[in-house]
Amino acid sequence: MASLLSQRRSGIATSICCVVRDIGYYHHARFEAVAGISSSPVNVFELFKCGSVAAFNRGITGDEHYLRHTVFPSGSLGSISNPTIRNRLRRQLDVMSPGAICVSGWSDPEALAALEWCLDRRVPAILMSDSQAVDCQRGPLKESVKRRLVRLCSAALVGGTPHADYAAALGMPRSHIFLGYDVVSNYHFAQGADAALRDPGLRSRLRLPVQFFLASARFIPKKNLLRLLAAFARYRILATHPWNLILLGDGPLRAEVRSTISRLGLETAVSVPGFKQYDELPSYYGLAAAFVHASSTEQWGLVVNEAMAARLPILVSNRCGCAPDLVEEGRNGFTFDPYDTEELAHLMLQVASMPATERAAMGRASIEIISRWTPECFATNLMKAVELALATPRPKSTVVDKALLWALIHRPSAVS
């Protein structure tokens, strides 16, 4: 990144690296974009080769244009202690000696270890975060801990408006906060959706109805799938010619989801095709008529980016971090209270009752809005954050700060 980054005081060209839990498709697209505008190598440390989303990320082949460093090639989440993670990562960072480090969040041991290394080596840290104030109940003790951690970072790349507000509330200067952390490869979903529409037999092969709402989520409580099903059942009562619902995903609540479908009498109206790989998803987006995401809490909601890139009207819970930036009420979709099934049912009815031309206009608006949220945006703003961090005096740390980091790394679970 020599063309964009300043020199270290020693006169040696600065290098930076990013530290993440694992490199999935989302991170891959972002770091590829950084490599595309950088004149020097981009180094990315991942903790595990096969992390928590390994099944979804199995298609990444290793031919990336950034330099990928796996700290534990044969490890997995939960199999290695936090102190071991700390010590191994610190040794590898010592070998590389980067001039700046971008850390993902303030909770995971690898992020805390990288931040500790930055303090010890007087190297600037750039926070990458999509936490917002309403993600969960906030207690004064945890918030005070986070304020100390955020104060140790020189700049931040965050998801969107609510995440910038939260980072500022934790003490990051507004002028040091950049947007665009939560992006996907819009090209992948746009091209795949277009290809699906050009394939006359695909709908039949996938056993998809002519008109349907699409939802895609892990089957876990915060995705609010049981209320989504209740709202859909209510919509079916209100509608004269109701659409179907395709629910992609899998997880611990699979049996409860299926029993709810049966209890509500939705067996012929709701299809649950299961978990779909990254390359399969665009076909479902392309053949859908609208997308709905009903999470009761969600830091961002990258499936909304995917749906918008595929030209879909969207219905998005107002608890999703993406909603303020990606949903323009009435233009490309609507937001709703995830606990109000009646509201969601009526929004489903409203979208399904629109003329096809009006829904198509909403889809075009989705494309226009999401074009401002791309991997290239991530790359540009990440490098701006790094430049600013390098030009800013290093935050002063204390013995208390270092003791806090040590304690967080060595405890069973860190601050969320």
Secondary structure by P-SEA (a helix, b strand, c coil): ccccccccccccbbbbbbbcccccaaaaaaaaaaaaaccbbbbbbbccccccccccccccccccccbbbbcccccccccccaaaaaaaaaaaaaaacccbbbbcccccaaaaaaaaaaaaacbbbbbbcccccccccccaaaaaaaaaaaaaccccccccaaaaaaaaaaccccccccccccccaaaaaaaaaaaaaaccccccccccccbbbbbbcccccccaaaaaaaaaaaaaaaccbbbbbbbbbcccaaaaaaaaaaaacccccccccccccccaaaaaaaaccccccccccccccaaaaaaaaacccbbbbcccccccccccccccccccccccaaaaaaaaaaaaaccaaaaaaaaaaaaaaaccccaaaaaaaaaaaaaaaaacccccccaaaaaaaaaaaacccccc
